[in-house]
Amino acid sequence: MHRLPRPAVLLWAERGLMDEPQGLYDEQRLATAGLDPGLVRTRRVPGTNHYTVIVGDEGARVVAEQLLAAAGVAGPEGPRDTPSR
């Protein structure tokens, strides 16, 4: 993440691989990761775990929103971005 060629959004799940209450990332870990805020924005996807952040209903919706936004296209509900930092 430190050598990305362009700005990006890191979507992160609040729960872990096996649905543990602690996921791989949280606000504190991301704050200490040394990410360039001009290059990487972070966004927690509520109610998701390691898998559902991509394939669950909410995770897929957020991923689709981000892809549409990157392509300059608004989704059916318009742009909705609530970054965690």
N, C-alpha and C positions, 0 to 999 in steps of 0.2 A: 504494500500500500504506500510505501514511501517513495516509489519511483513511477507512479502512474503518469502516463503521457498527457492526461487531461483530467479536469475535475470529475469527481464521482460521488455517489452516495453509497455508504455502507449500511445496508439494511441488516439489523441484528435481532435475533430472537431473544426474548426475555427468559425462556426456559432452556434446559439442556437437551442433549441427545436423546436421553431416555425419559424426557419430560421432567427432569429434576427442576427444583425451584430456581437454581442458579444456572444460568446459561454460560457459554464461553465468554461472552462480553457483558459488560454492564457499564453504567456511566463512569464509575471510578476507573475501571480498567482502560476504557477508551480515553479518558482524560490523561492518563499517564503513558499512553502509547506513542506520544510525540507526533500525532498526525497533524499535517498542515491543514488548518481549518479553511484555507483558501482553495485547497485541492480536494479534501475529503470531508464531506458532511456525513454525519451519522444519524440514523433514524431507527428507533426501537419500533418493532412491529408487535403491538400488544396482542397477548393471547396466543403467541406462537412458540414452537420449540424448534430444534435444529432442522426438522423435516418440514413442518407446516409453514415455516417462514417462506418456503418456495411453493409447496404443493397444496397447502390448506387454502380454504376460501379467502381468509383475510390476507395471508401472505401472498397468494397469487394476485389478488387485487392490487396490493401495494407494489409488487414487482411490475405488473402491467402498467400501473400509473407512472412509475419511474421510467419505464421504457418509452411510453408515449410522450412523457415530458422531455426526455432526451431527444426524441425525434421531432419535437416541436408541435406535438398533437395533444390536445386536451382530451381527457376521457369523457364518458357520458355525464359525469357529475362535475366536470370542469377540473382544473388543477387543484389538488389537495396535498399540501406538503406541510407536515408538522414535525420538523426535525427535532431530535432530542438535544442537540447542541447547536 
